[in-house]
Amino acid sequence: MTKRRDLPRNQSCQRRKVPAALLCALVASIATAAAGDDSISGFDSITLAPGDTGTCDSSPCTVYLKMPPGTGTYEVMSSSDGRIGEYPAGETVKLGSFWSTQAFRIEGMDVPKAYAYIPNQP
């Protein structure tokens, strides 16, 4: 019969917790890599493209949008502010500074919305 090595209780628990913590960290990193982790973040500004989701750490937050390729200008709309303006295709444009979460859509282009999560701060 093999004799079990007797460890004080706290050392035994610590030995089990470390592998569990490493396993959790490994699973989280694999899940992030598998998801593509296209998250975008910034302190006081972010640059988005159609289909992106970004998070600003402060408000107001300056939002830039990478307009898809094409010709002419396209109207950009915001979920809460309505019409933002007309911008040229293929350029990165400054949409402005925002104090709250926004969803941006480009009228006349078949592209997904871009989302900017901005904290409400007084």
C-alpha positions in Angstrom: 0.0 0.0 0.0 1.3 3.4 -1.0 1.6 5.9 1.8 0.0 9.2 1.2 2.2 12.2 2.0 0.6 14.1 4.8 0.6 17.9 4.2 -0.9 20.5 6.3 -4.4 21.3 5.2 -3.7 24.7 3.7 -0.8 23.4 1.6 -3.0 20.6 0.2 -5.7 23.1 -0.7 -3.2 25.5 -2.3 -1.8 22.7 -4.5 -5.3 22.0 -5.8 -6.2 25.7 -6.3 -3.2 26.6 -8.4 -3.9 24.1 -11.2 -7.6 25.1 -11.2 -6.8 28.7 -11.5 -4.4 28.0 -14.4 -7.0 25.9 -16.0 -9.6 28.7 -15.8 -7.1 31.2 -17.2 -6.2 28.8 -20.1 -9.9 28.2 -20.9 -10.6 32.0 -20.9 -7.7 32.7 -23.2 -8.7 30.0 -25.6 -12.3 31.2 -25.6 -11.1 34.8 -26.3 -8.9 33.6 -29.2 -11.6 31.4 -30.7 -14.1 34.3 -30.6 -11.6 36.5 -32.5 -11.6 39.1 -29.8 -12.5 42.0 -32.2 -13.2 44.2 -29.2 -12.0 47.8 -29.5 -11.4 50.0 -26.5 -10.0 53.4 -25.7 -9.8 56.0 -23.0 -11.3 59.0 -24.7 -11.6 58.0 -28.3 -12.2 54.9 -30.5 -12.1 54.1 -34.2 -14.7 51.8 -35.5 -15.6 50.1 -38.7 -19.0 48.7 -39.7 -19.7 45.6 -37.6 -17.3 46.7 -34.8 -18.2 47.1 -31.1 -16.0 49.5 -29.1 -15.9 50.6 -25.5 -14.8 54.0 -24.3 -13.6 54.4 -20.7 -14.7 58.0 -20.4 -17.3 60.4 -21.6 -17.4 62.3 -23.7 -15.8 59.9 -26.2 -14.6 61.0 -29.6 -15.7 58.4 -32.2 -14.0 57.9 -35.6 -15.6 55.7 -38.3 -13.8 53.9 -41.1 -16.1 54.3 -44.0 -16.3 51.3 -46.4 -14.8 51.7 -49.9 -17.0 53.1 -52.6 -17.7 56.3 -54.4 -19.4 59.4 -53.3 -20.6 60.4 -49.8 -22.9 58.5 -47.4 -25.1 59.7 -44.6 -24.2 58.4 -41.1 -27.0 58.1 -38.6 -26.9 57.6 -34.8 -29.3 55.7 -32.6 -29.9 58.6 -30.3 -28.7 61.7 -32.1 -30.2 61.0 -35.6 -28.3 62.4 -38.5 -24.6 62.9 -37.8 -23.5 64.0 -41.3 -22.4 63.0 -44.8 -18.9 61.5 -45.2 -16.8 60.3 -48.1 -16.5 56.5 -48.8 -13.1 55.0 -48.1 -12.1 57.5 -45.5 -11.7 57.4 -41.7 -13.9 60.2 -40.5 -14.5 62.0 -37.1 -18.2 61.6 -36.1 -17.9 63.8 -33.0 -17.9 63.4 -29.3 -20.6 61.5 -27.5 -21.8 61.3 -23.9 -23.7 58.0 -24.1 -23.8 54.7 -25.9 -24.4 54.9 -29.7 -25.2 52.6 -32.6 -24.1 54.1 -36.0 -25.5 53.0 -39.3 -24.5 54.1 -42.8 -27.5 54.9 -45.0 -27.3 53.5 -48.6 -24.6 50.9 -47.8 -25.4 47.3 -47.0 -23.0 47.1 -44.0 -23.7 46.2 -40.3 -24.0 48.9 -37.6 -21.0 50.0 -35.5 -21.6 50.2 -31.7 -19.9 52.5 -29.2 -20.4 51.8 -25.6 -19.8 55.0 -23.6 -20.4 55.3 -19.9 -22.9 57.9 -18.7 -20.8 60.3 -16.6 -21.9 63.6 -15.2 
